Structure formats: C-alpha cells, structure tokens
C-alpha cells in the first residue's frame, strides 16, 4: 500500500462541506471529483488532493482541509501552503496551517 502523507489547513469560518468544496474548487480552478460519495476531493495542480472534514454534529468550527500526497510529507505541506495562498487571495476565510513550517 502506498503511504499517504497529510498536511491540514484549519478554516475558522462557519461553512458547510458542500459550500467549502465549491469554494476550494473555484479558488484552484479544479473540479470536485467523487461528488455524491462519502469522500469527495479536489485534485490540485501539484498532484496532491484536498478532502474536507467538517466538525461533528453540534461542534463549532473549525473546518479542516486535509491535503494528501503520496509523494512525501514535504510535498503535502508545500501543496497545502500553495492552497493557503490561493484561499487567502480568493476568499475572506481565516485559514492557518496545522503543521510546523
């Protein structure tokens, strides 16, 4: 099995999973793949993918954007930081990395 590396971005704004998927897809100009499944994702230009984890019922935000890479931990982190930059340009979200830079 191929190892999977994850770098998480935390969104501190209240947004639904469907809206978040649409906003991320528009921000990076890529389609949502696997819509209608339990694990929809967006493939980034770097080859990494983004999945969205919402808070459990009754929990407040944050929303987690999990950036996955099969290449390396550094690749996941760099892809997450590139996504962070796009989201800062394209949205009013408050986004922070949940990993050491």
Secondary structure, DSSP 8 states (H G I E B T S, - for coil): ----EEEEEEE-S---HHHHHHHHHHHHT--EESTTSTT-EEE-TTS-EEEEE---TT----EEEEEEESS-HHHHHHHHHHHHHHHHHH----EEESS--
